[in-house]
């Protein structure tokens, strides 16, 4: 059963109205979908936070708009980077039996053997696009890098997962690698000079030892 989130339709679309909505602890939003006319709404900021904690970032939510319920997923949001607050969200109306494409987090787990040997772990991909029915969308996809050695890479084809979804990436796309440790430049100490004194020692410049 989907978690219910209450929403109200927005009648006014002016900037001043958006400011008023946010000042009263709410978040402007929009719901859209194939079988749903795009509609501006707003939801309680506190209720949205509780709902995401309950169903997860990609979970199905029952959005109740003034008594009319729609199954939706949170597809996108805008954030105030200074206040670290969500200021707008997009809800996609979904059919639980139909597949949709969404983005999920890619999380690397474990401590790579190559890192223990001084290598540097690189993760060029942090999110994966997948296709799935709404109820089968994972909260995140985890990949264990414990056995990854220096110079080795993991690709999309190496991801082992359980679930009825398809990853929408090329199989040879690199998701993680271990770079070799940075080689320190060898210091040239120079050749040792023979003993004795040069013929013209006065005014002779000498290099510091080790250069």
N, C-alpha and C positions, 0 to 999 in steps of 0.2 A: 504494500500500500504506500502510495506517494505521500510525502510530507506536504501539508497544506501551507501555503504562504498567501496571506491576504494582500490584495492590491486594489487600488482605486484608479479609475480612469482620470487622466488629466484633461481638463477642459481648456485651460489657458496654456499657451505655448510660449508666452513672452519670457524674456530673460529674467525679468523681475519676479515672475511666478516661479521659475526654477530656483531662484535664490530663496524665496519664501519656503519652498518645499524642503530645501536642505536645512534651513534654519530651524525648522520644526522637527528635525530628526528623521527625515525621510529621504529617499533616493529616487530621482527621476529614472524612468526605465521605458523600454519599448518592447512589445511582444510582436512577433512576426512569424510567418510560416506559410506553407503552401496552401493550407485550407483555412488560414486565419488572416483577416485583414490587419495590416500593421496598425497598432494602436498604442498611443502614449499613455503610460500609467505611472504610478509611483508606489513604492513599498516602504515599510518601516526599516530603517537601517539596522536596528537591533534584531528585528525578526529575520531579516535576510542573513545576518551573521549566524544566528542560531540555526537557521535552516541549512546553511552550507556546512556547519559543524556536524549536523545530523546526517545529511545525505552525501556530503562530499562535494568537491568542486564540480564533478561531472554527473552528479546524481539527478534523477528525475524529480521534479518538483510539481506539485499540483497548485497552479497559480489561480487563485480565486479572485476574479475581477468583478466586484459588486455582485457576487452570487453565481457568476458564470465561470466554471472551472476548465482549465486547460493544462494538459501535461506539457511541461516545458523543461528545457535544460538551459543553464547559464552559458551562453556562447562567448560573451565578451564583456569587459567592464573598463571604465575609465577611472583613474585614481588621481587624487591630489597628492603629488609626490612630496610636498612640504608637510602637509598634515597627515599623510599616510591614510587617507580616507577614500572610500569608494564614492564617486560622485555621479556615476551613471552606469546602468547595466542593460544588456540586451538579452532577452529571453526568446529562444526558438521553440515554437510550438511543435511537438513531435507526436508521431504515431508509434506506440511502443513496439509494433510489429514491423515497422519499416526501418531500414538502416540509414544512418546519417554519418557524415564525416566530422570528426572533432579532433581537437589537439589535447594530448595528455603529456604529463611530465615524464621524462626519462631520468631515472635515479640510479646511479652507480653505487653498488654496495660492496663491502669488504675492503681490506687493505691490499692493494696489488703487490705481488712479489717484487715486481720491477721497481716500485717506489721504495721498498725496503732496501734495495740494492743501490739506491741513489738516483733512480730515474724520476722523470716528471710525468705525472698523469695529465693527459690532455683529453677534454671532452668537447668536441666541436658541435655535438647535437645535444640539446637540453630538452627538446620537446619532439614528440612524434605525432604525425597525423595518422589517424586510424579510421576505419569504417566499421560500424557496429550498430546493432539495435540499441536503443537507449538504455535498456536494463543490463546490457553486457559491457558497458563502457567502464574500464578500470579506472581507479583513482590515479594510478601511476603505473609505469612499467619499470620493473627493477632488473638490473643486470649485474651479476656478480663478477667482479674483476680480480678476485683473490689470486687466481693463477696466471694473471697477465704478466709476462716478462718484458724486460727492456727490449725495445725494438719490435714488439708485437702489437697487433691492432685487433680490435673487435669491430665487426661489421653488423649491419642490420640482419644479415642472414644468420648471425651467431646468437640472436636473441631467442631464448627459450621461454615460452609463456603458455599459460593455460587460459583459455577463454575463446569465445566465439567472435573474434574480430580480426580484421585484416590490417596490416601495417602498410601505409601508402608511401613507401620509400623504396628506392632501388636497393637490391640486396647487397650490393658492394659498397654502399655508403658507409663510411667510417664513423663509428659512434664513440670510440675511445681508443687511445694509444698511449704507449709509454715511450717517451723520448729518452735518449741516453743522457747520463749526467754531463753537465758542461765541463769540457776539458780545460783545465787551467793551463795557461800559456807557460811554457818552460822559460825560466829566466836564464838568459845567457850571461854567465859570469865572466866571460872573456878569457883570453889566454893568459897564463901566468907569465909575467915578464922575467927575463933572465936577470941574474944578479949583476951588480956593477952600476956605474953611473954613465949617463949619456954624455957625449962629447960637449953638448951645449945645454946644460941643465937650467941655467938662468932663464926665466921667462917661459919655461915649458909648461903647457897646460896638461894636467893629469885628469883622467876620468875617475870618478868615484868607484870603489870596488863594487862589482855586481852589475854595472851597466855595460 
